[in-house]
Amino acid sequence: MGSPKAGIIFNDTKPAAVRAAVELNDKLLTAGYRVYQTTGWGGILGFPRPDSPVCHTPIDRLVADGYDEAMQFAIVLGGDGTVLAAARQVAPFDIPLLAINTGHMGFLTEGYLNQLHPAIDTLLSEQYILEDRSMLEVRVFRDEHLIWEALALNEAVLHKEPLSGMCHFEVAIGRHNAVDIAADGIIIATPTGSTAYALAAGGPVVTPDVQVMQLIPICPHSLAARGLVFADTESLVLYPPTNHAHLILSLDGNSGCYIVPGDQVRVRRSRFRTRLIRLQPPEFFALLREKLGWGLPHIAKPLSVELP
């Protein structure tokens, strides 16, 4: 039996992440690990163009060289975007991720660069908790042929290009009849994605352990159109409007492919998941307070000067 395997996935556009990757590589080698480094670019889905409307990489082809079921963990150095890309790179082999924030928001990360070495010491001592997050499996069918597929940790978004402009979408959930939604676009989000685009579009916050998906219209043109939360055991099919030449399907902020009339976008909970390493018991409400200001008390303060 050989040495244990570990991965490092980093954002090579951030000098701090590049420096930390070098330090971390040395530390893991000293600890007896075989280390496999890659960048988050490997998890980017690609951007379509009018002359190349389908930029297709199968789900299992996003896995980097050396990453397999024998890898004990991978450490992500970057912001939330790098974590989202890394999730697609490791999900097929169920590799746990420890995310260290070198970005802005850091909603998915577990620590900061100034905590890197104690965090790795805790990781190597195996004193951690695994938190499982559900993912979406999104497939596009054209004339009943699969033309595109990808995983999403946050959300899938179908919208017009440019974004502004109302469309009529048909949406069918499970065995239920299809409904018409008039909006600029449609968001299908996981609980993890409930604090991302879905939140900005007026959707509710969903705690990560609840097994649901959300359907959130973007700028709906109806007072009756509201977000819908439904069990993630149900699959969903999106039918694009027939009066627009093409729409864009985006996953986790990555554009995926153009959608044309007659296509079907099929969304379901994936058999794959994202496993996040937590160095202490996760406290979701504390995270909401820290990152989004949720639940902070509003206390009226007396005026410091007297009014005439």
C-alpha positions as CSV (number, residue, x, y, z in Angstrom):
1,M,0.0,0.0,0.0
2,G,1.5,3.4,-1.1
3,S,1.5,6.8,0.6
4,P,-1.9,8.5,1.1
5,K,-3.1,10.9,-1.6
6,A,-4.1,14.5,-1.1
7,G,-5.2,17.2,-3.6
8,I,-4.7,21.0,-3.8
9,I,-7.0,23.0,-6.0
10,F,-6.1,26.7,-6.2
11,N,-7.0,29.9,-7.9
12,D,-3.9,30.7,-9.9
13,T,-5.1,34.3,-10.5
14,K,-4.6,35.1,-6.8
15,P,-1.0,35.5,-5.8
16,A,-1.8,34.7,-2.1
17,A,-3.4,31.4,-3.2
18,V,-0.4,30.5,-5.4
19,R,2.0,31.1,-2.5
20,A,-0.2,29.1,-0.1
21,A,-0.3,26.2,-2.6
22,V,3.5,26.0,-2.5
23,E,3.6,26.1,1.3
24,L,0.9,23.5,1.5
25,N,2.5,21.2,-1.0
26,D,5.7,21.2,1.1
27,K,3.8,20.6,4.3
28,L,1.8,17.6,2.9
29,L,4.9,16.1,1.3
30,T,6.6,16.3,4.7
31,A,3.6,14.6,6.3
32,G,4.0,11.7,3.9
33,Y,1.3,12.4,1.3
34,R,1.5,12.2,-2.5
35,V,0.2,15.6,-3.6
36,Y,-1.7,16.3,-6.8
37,Q,-2.1,20.0,-7.6
38,T,-4.5,21.5,-10.1
39,T,-6.2,24.9,-10.7
40,G,-9.9,25.6,-10.4
41,W,-10.0,26.3,-14.1
42,G,-10.5,22.6,-14.7
43,G,-14.0,22.8,-13.2
44,I,-15.1,25.7,-15.4
45,L,-17.8,24.6,-17.8
46,G,-16.9,26.9,-20.6
47,F,-18.7,29.7,-22.4
48,P,-20.7,29.1,-25.6
49,R,-20.6,31.3,-28.7
50,P,-23.1,31.7,-31.5
51,D,-20.8,29.7,-33.7
52,S,-20.3,27.0,-31.0
53,P,-23.5,26.9,-29.0
54,V,-22.7,23.7,-27.1
55,C,-19.5,23.7,-25.0
56,H,-19.8,20.1,-23.7
57,T,-17.6,18.3,-21.2
58,P,-19.2,15.2,-19.7
59,I,-19.5,15.2,-15.9
60,D,-16.8,12.6,-15.2
61,R,-14.3,14.4,-17.6
62,L,-13.9,17.4,-15.3
63,V,-12.0,15.3,-12.8
64,A,-8.3,16.2,-12.7
65,D,-5.4,13.7,-13.3
66,G,-4.6,11.8,-10.1
67,Y,-8.0,12.5,-8.5
68,D,-9.8,9.3,-7.7
69,E,-11.5,7.3,-4.9
70,A,-8.1,6.8,-3.2
71,M,-7.7,10.5,-2.5
72,Q,-8.3,11.2,1.2
73,F,-9.1,14.9,0.8
74,A,-8.5,18.0,-1.4
75,I,-7.8,21.5,-0.1
76,V,-9.2,24.4,-2.0
77,L,-7.4,27.8,-2.0
78,G,-9.7,30.5,-3.4
79,G,-13.1,32.1,-3.0
80,D,-16.5,30.7,-3.5
81,G,-16.1,30.5,-7.2
82,T,-13.1,28.2,-6.9
83,V,-15.0,26.0,-4.4
84,L,-17.9,25.7,-6.9
85,A,-15.5,24.7,-9.6
86,A,-13.6,22.3,-7.3
87,A,-16.9,20.6,-6.4
88,R,-17.4,19.6,-10.0
89,Q,-13.8,18.3,-10.1
90,V,-14.1,16.0,-7.2
91,A,-17.8,15.0,-6.8
92,P,-17.6,11.9,-9.1
93,F,-15.1,10.3,-6.6
94,D,-16.7,11.7,-3.4
95,I,-13.5,13.5,-2.3
96,P,-14.0,15.7,0.8
97,L,-13.0,19.4,0.4
98,L,-11.4,21.7,2.9
99,A,-11.9,25.3,1.6
100,I,-9.6,28.1,2.7
101,N,-10.8,31.6,1.7
102,T,-8.6,33.8,-0.3
103,G,-11.6,35.5,-1.9
104,H,-14.3,38.0,-1.0
105,M,-17.5,36.5,0.4
106,G,-16.2,33.0,1.5
107,F,-19.7,31.7,2.2
108,L,-18.6,28.1,1.5
109,T,-15.1,28.2,2.9
110,E,-14.0,27.0,6.3
111,G,-11.2,29.3,7.2
112,Y,-8.8,32.0,6.2
113,L,-5.2,32.0,5.0
114,N,-3.9,33.2,8.4
115,Q,-5.5,30.1,9.9
116,L,-4.0,27.7,7.2
117,H,-1.4,25.8,9.2
118,P,-3.5,25.1,12.3
119,A,-6.4,24.1,10.0
120,I,-4.1,21.6,8.2
121,D,-2.9,20.3,11.5
122,T,-6.5,19.6,12.6
123,L,-7.2,18.1,9.2
124,L,-4.3,15.7,9.4
125,S,-5.3,14.6,12.9
126,E,-8.7,13.7,11.4
127,Q,-10.5,15.9,14.0
128,Y,-13.2,17.1,11.6
129,I,-16.8,16.7,10.5
130,L,-18.1,16.0,7.0
131,E,-21.0,18.1,5.9
132,D,-22.8,16.8,2.8
133,R,-24.3,19.2,0.3
134,S,-26.7,18.1,-2.5
135,M,-25.9,18.9,-6.1
136,L,-28.0,19.3,-9.2
137,E,-27.5,17.1,-12.3
138,V,-28.6,19.2,-15.3
139,R,-29.0,17.7,-18.8
140,V,-30.0,19.2,-22.1
141,F,-31.8,17.1,-24.7
142,R,-32.3,18.1,-28.3
143,D,-34.6,15.8,-30.4
144,E,-34.3,13.3,-27.5
145,H,-30.5,13.2,-27.8
146,L,-28.3,14.3,-24.9
147,I,-26.2,17.2,-26.0
148,W,-24.9,18.7,-22.7
149,E,-24.7,17.8,-19.0
150,A,-23.1,19.3,-15.9
151,L,-23.2,19.4,-12.1
152,A,-24.2,22.4,-10.0
153,L,-23.7,23.0,-6.3
154,N,-25.6,26.3,-6.2
155,E,-28.1,26.7,-9.1
156,A,-29.1,26.3,-12.7
157,V,-30.4,29.5,-14.4
158,L,-32.2,29.7,-17.8
159,H,-32.5,33.2,-19.1
160,K,-32.7,35.3,-22.2
161,E,-29.6,37.0,-23.7
162,P,-29.3,39.8,-22.8
163,L,-31.0,39.1,-19.4
164,S,-33.7,41.8,-19.6
165,G,-36.8,40.8,-21.4
166,M,-39.8,38.7,-20.4
167,C,-40.2,35.1,-21.6
168,H,-42.9,32.5,-21.1
169,F,-41.4,29.3,-19.7
170,E,-43.1,26.0,-19.3
171,V,-42.1,24.1,-16.1
172,A,-43.1,20.5,-15.2
173,I,-42.2,19.1,-11.8
174,G,-42.5,15.4,-11.3
175,R,-45.8,13.9,-12.4
176,H,-47.6,17.3,-12.2
177,N,-48.9,19.2,-15.2
178,A,-46.7,21.8,-16.7
179,V,-47.3,25.4,-15.7
180,D,-46.5,28.7,-17.5
181,I,-44.2,31.2,-15.8
182,A,-43.7,34.7,-17.4
183,A,-40.4,36.1,-16.2
184,D,-36.9,37.2,-17.3
185,G,-35.6,33.8,-16.3
186,I,-35.9,30.8,-14.0
187,I,-33.6,29.7,-11.2
188,I,-33.5,26.1,-9.9
189,A,-31.5,26.1,-6.7
190,T,-30.2,23.7,-4.1
191,P,-30.3,24.6,-0.4
192,T,-26.6,25.7,-0.8
193,G,-27.7,27.9,-3.6
194,S,-30.5,29.5,-1.6
195,T,-28.0,32.1,-0.3
196,A,-26.7,32.9,-3.8
197,Y,-28.6,34.1,-6.9
198,A,-31.9,32.7,-5.5
199,L,-31.6,34.9,-2.4
200,A,-31.0,38.0,-4.6
201,A,-34.1,37.1,-6.7
202,G,-36.3,37.1,-3.6
203,G,-36.1,33.4,-2.6
204,P,-36.1,32.0,0.9
205,V,-33.0,30.9,2.8
206,V,-33.0,27.1,3.2
207,T,-30.7,25.4,5.7
208,P,-28.3,22.9,4.1
209,D,-29.7,19.8,5.7
210,V,-33.2,20.2,4.1
211,Q,-33.7,17.9,1.1
212,V,-35.4,20.3,-1.3
213,M,-35.0,22.3,-4.4
214,Q,-36.3,25.8,-5.2
215,L,-37.8,27.2,-8.3
216,I,-37.4,31.0,-8.3
217,P,-38.7,33.2,-11.2
218,I,-36.4,36.2,-12.1
219,C,-38.5,39.4,-12.2
220,P,-41.8,37.6,-12.8
221,H,-44.5,39.6,-14.6
222,S,-47.3,38.5,-12.4
223,L,-48.4,39.2,-8.8
224,A,-49.2,35.5,-8.5
225,A,-45.7,34.3,-9.4
226,R,-43.8,33.2,-6.3
227,G,-40.9,31.0,-5.5
228,L,-41.7,27.3,-5.0
229,V,-39.9,24.9,-2.7
230,F,-40.4,21.2,-3.5
231,A,-38.9,17.8,-2.5
232,D,-35.6,17.0,-4.3
233,T,-37.0,13.5,-5.0
234,E,-38.9,15.2,-7.8
235,S,-37.3,15.8,-11.2
236,L,-38.0,19.0,-13.2
237,V,-38.2,19.8,-16.9
238,L,-37.8,23.3,-18.3
239,Y,-39.2,24.0,-21.8
240,P,-37.9,27.3,-23.3
241,P,-40.2,29.8,-25.0
242,T,-40.9,29.3,-28.7
243,N,-40.6,32.9,-29.6
244,H,-36.9,33.5,-28.9
245,A,-34.1,32.2,-31.0
246,H,-32.0,31.1,-28.1
247,L,-31.5,31.4,-24.3
248,I,-28.5,30.8,-22.1
249,L,-28.3,28.0,-19.5
250,S,-25.8,28.9,-16.7
251,L,-24.7,26.8,-13.8
252,D,-23.1,28.3,-10.7
253,G,-22.3,31.4,-12.7
254,N,-20.7,29.5,-15.5
255,S,-22.4,29.7,-18.9
256,G,-23.1,26.2,-20.2
257,C,-24.8,26.2,-23.6
258,Y,-27.4,27.9,-25.7
259,I,-31.0,26.6,-25.5
260,V,-33.2,26.8,-28.5
261,P,-37.0,26.2,-29.0
262,G,-37.7,22.5,-28.8
263,D,-34.9,21.7,-26.3
264,Q,-35.6,20.2,-22.9
265,V,-33.6,21.1,-19.8
266,R,-33.9,18.2,-17.3
267,V,-32.9,18.9,-13.7
268,R,-32.7,16.4,-10.8
269,R,-30.8,15.8,-7.6
270,S,-27.5,14.2,-8.5
271,R,-26.3,10.9,-7.2
272,F,-23.1,12.8,-6.6
273,R,-22.6,15.3,-3.6
274,T,-20.2,17.8,-2.3
275,R,-18.6,16.8,1.0
276,L,-17.3,19.9,2.9
277,I,-14.8,19.4,5.7
278,R,-15.8,21.3,8.8
279,L,-13.1,21.7,11.5
280,Q,-15.8,22.5,14.1
281,P,-19.5,21.8,14.2
282,P,-21.1,24.0,11.4
283,E,-23.3,26.9,12.7
284,F,-25.4,28.0,9.7
285,F,-27.2,30.9,11.5
286,A,-23.9,32.3,12.7
287,L,-22.7,32.2,9.1
288,L,-25.8,34.1,8.0
289,R,-25.1,36.8,10.6
290,E,-21.4,37.1,9.6
291,K,-21.8,37.1,5.9
292,L,-25.3,38.6,5.3
293,G,-26.2,40.4,8.5
294,W,-29.2,38.2,9.2
295,G,-30.7,38.4,12.7
296,L,-28.7,41.3,14.0
297,P,-30.6,43.4,16.6
298,H,-31.9,46.8,15.6
299,I,-31.5,49.0,18.7
300,A,-32.7,52.6,18.7
301,K,-29.9,54.9,20.0
302,P,-30.5,58.3,21.7
303,L,-29.4,61.4,19.9
304,S,-26.0,62.6,21.0
305,V,-27.1,66.3,20.9
306,E,-30.2,68.0,22.1
307,L,-32.6,69.3,19.5
308,P,-33.6,73.0,19.8
